[in-house]
Amino acid sequence: MTGATSGLGRALAQRLASLGAQVVVHGRDQGRLDAACEQIRDAVPGARLHPAPADLSSLDEVGQLADRVLDEHAALHALVNNAGIGFGRDRSKRDTSRDGIELRLAVNHLAGALLIRRLLPRLQESAPARIVQVASLGQAPFDPADPQLERRYDGWQAYLQSKLAQVMLTRDLAGEVDPAAVTINALHPATFMDTGMVHEGGIAPRSSVDEGVRATLRLLVAPELDGVSGRFFDGTRETEPNPAADDPQARAFVRALTEELLPS
C-alpha cells in the first residue's frame, strides 16, 4: 500500500489489517510512517504491519522499496498504487523529481509503473493477485511535443496527464497478463475526499474517506471481480475513462515515454 501515512491509504491499510491481512505500509517520511502504524495498531490490536519508507520521487528509492518487499515477503497478493501528488497550491510552479522528471508524472505514474514491473513476477507466483491503481476521473491527454510541460506548465494539467497515464498502463497490462493470475484495475475512489491533498488544493471536500475506502476495498476483495481486469471504475460503478485511454496512438506514445524514463 503506497501512500499509507494519511487519507485513503492509511484508512484502507487499517481496514485491510482489521480483515487479517499483512500490510506493507509505505510512506515517504519515517516519522509519519511510524505514527501511522501506531494509529492503526491502536485501532486494530495485533495488526500485522510492515513499514517501508521510500521517497517515490526517486526512482532509485522506488527500486529499493521493491527490493525490500521481494526480500521480506515470499508471497504478495495485492499491490495498491495509492500514493500521489495533487495539483498543488501554486499551479504555475513546475517541480521536478530527484531524477529531473516532472514531479506529478514521476510520483503519480512512474513510481507505480516501476513497482508493478518489479513486483509483477511475485504477484504472479502468488496468484490469484490483484493490482489497484488509484487514479481519478480527472484525466487529460499528453501533448507529444511537450509531455513534461516544460514550455507551458500548469499543475492541474500535469495531474490530469499523470492520472490518464495510470489508466493507460492499466489497459496495457491487462492485455498482457493472464487475468486468472493477476488482475489490474483503476478507479476514481470518490470525488474530492476529505484529505490533505484536497485541502492543499483549496477545494472543499465533497466525499468522505470512508467512501473511497469502500470502493477501493471492493476492487481488492470482491469475489464478483475475480478475473475482471483492465477496467476503470468511478467508485463502485464501472465507467469509461478519457477517450485517449483507448486511443492506440496515444497509448503507444505514453508507453514509449514511460519506457524512456524508467530505469532499464
N, C-alpha and C positions, 0 to 999 in steps of 0.2 A: 504494500500500500504506500504509494508515494504521496508526499504532501500530507502527512498524517498528524501534524502537530496542532492543527486548528481546523475549524469549519467542518466541511463534509468529510474530509479524510479522517480526522480524529473521531468524529461521531460514528463513521462506518467501521473504523477499526474497533471501537468499543462494542458495536453491535455484533461484529464477527466474533470477537473474543467471548461475548456472552453466549454465543452459539457453540462454543467449544473449539473454535479454530485457533491454530497457532498463527500469529500475525507478525510478519516482518514490518515494523513500523519505521517508516523513513521520515527524516526531517533534515533541514539544512543546518540548523543550529543545535549543538549538543545540549545546551541548557534548556531550550524549548522542547527538545525531544524527550529529555528526562522528565520534564514537568508533565508533558502529555501522557507519558507512560504511567506516571504516578496517578494522574487523574483517572485514567482508565482502570488501573488496578484498584483504586478506591471505589469505583463504581462496580467493578467486576472482580471480586476477590479471587485470586488464583488464576487471573488472566495470563495466558501464555504469550508473552510479547517478546519480540526480538528487535531491539532498537538498532537502527542502521543509519548513521549520519552520512550525508553526502550533499555537496553543492551541485545541483543539476545544471548550473550554468557552466560547469566544467565537464566536458566530455570525458576527460581523464578520470574525474571522480565518479561519473556515471559508470564507467567501466570498472572501477574499484568496487562500487556498490554491487554490480553484477557478480564480480569475483567473490565477494563476501557471501552473497546469497548462495552461490553454487558450492562454495566450500563448506558452508554450515548447514545446508538443507539438502538431504538426499532426494526429497520429493517436493514438488511445487505444483499446487493445484489451481492457483489463480494469480493473476497479475492485474493490479488496478493502477493505471496511469492517471492519477488524480492531480498531482502537483501542477501548478500553473501560475502564471503571472497575468494580471488583468491589464487594462489599458493605461493605468497609472493616473496620477493627479495631473501631471503636465503632459498632455498627449502630443505635444510638439517636441518633447525631449527624446532623442533616439539613444537608447542604451545598447551596449553590446555585451556579449558573454566574455568569459575569460579567453575563449578561442577566437574572439573578434567577430562573432556571428550576431546578427540582430537578436536581441535578448528574448523576445517572445517566441520567435521561431526556434531558438535554441532550447528553451526550457519547456515550452508547451508541446513541441512536436519532436525535436531531435532527441531529447533525453529519453522520451518514451520509446521512440523508434530503436534506439540503441539497446535499451533494456529488453525489448522484445527480441531483437536479433540475438542477444547474448543468452537470454533465458528460455527461448523457444524450445531448444532441444530438451531441456529438463522438464518443461511443461509437457512435451510430447511423451517423454518417458513416464510421466506421472498420470497419463490420460485416464479418465477424461479430465480436461482442464479448461479454464475459461480466462480470456483476456478482456478487460473492460477499459475502453478509452473514454475518459470523462471529457467530453467536448462541449459544444454549445450550439444552439440554434443560430447564433450569430456566426456567419461564415461568409468569406469573400474570396474571389479568385485572385491569384497572383498575377502581377504584370511581369511577363517574362523578361522585359527589358530592365526591370528594377525589382527583382524578387525580394531583396532585403531592404527596400525603401531607403536607399542611400540618397536619392535625389530629392524626394518629397516625402518626408516622414510624417506619419500620423499613428499614434498609439492604438487607436481604435482599429484602423486598417491592419496594423501588424497583428493585433489579437485575432481579428476575424480570419486572416490568412492562416495563422497557426492552427486554428480550430478546424478549418477546412482540410488542412494537411493531415490532421489526425483522422478525419473521416476517410480521406483518400487512402491512407495507409490501411485502415480497417477493411475497406473494399478490396484492396490489392491482396492483403494477406489471406483474407477469407477465400480468395480464389486459388491460393497456393497450398493451403493446409487442410488436411482431412478433418471435416467438422465433427466426425465421430471421435477424434482425439482431442483437438483444441478448437474452440470457437473464439471468435473475436467480434465484439460489437461495440458500438459507440453510442453515447447518449448525451442529451441535454438533461441533466438531472432535475432541475427546477429553475424557474426564472428569477434571477436576482435574489438568490438566497441571502439570508441574514449572516453574511460572512465578512471578514476583513477586506477581501478583495472588492466586494461591492461597496462597502463603506469608503474605501480608499478612492474609488471612482466617483464619489459624491452622489451615489444613487440610493434612493430609498428602497429598502428590501421589499420584495413582493411575495416571497415564499419562505417557508421555514427550512432549516437544515434537515429536519426530520423527513420532510417531503422528498428531498434529494436522496437521503439515505434509503428510503423505501424503494425508490426507482432503481438506484444503483445495486442494492442488495438483490433485487429481483433478477438482474442480469447475471449475478453470481451464483444464485442457488435455485432459481425456479425450475422445477423439473420439466415444465412445458417448453423451456428454451433449450433442452438438450438437442444438440445438433444444429441449432439455429445460429447462423454466422453471417457476418458481413452486413448486418442491419444497423439502422440508425433509429434511435428512439427519442421521443420527446416525453420525458417522464416514463410512464409505463406504456405509452402508445407508440407503435411503430409509425414512422413518418419518413418523408423524403428529405434528404439534405439539399444543400445548394446544388443546382444542376451541374456545376463544374465537377462535382464529386464523381459523376458518371460520364464525363467528357474524356474520351480516350487520350486526346492530345494534352489536355490539362493535367490529367493523371500522370502521363508519361513525363511531363516537364517536372512536376513536383517529385516524382520518384527519382529522376536523374539528379535533381538538386539535392535531395536527401542523401543519395549515394555519394555525391561530390563532397558534402560537408561532414559526413560521418567518417570516423577513422576506418582504415581498411583492415 
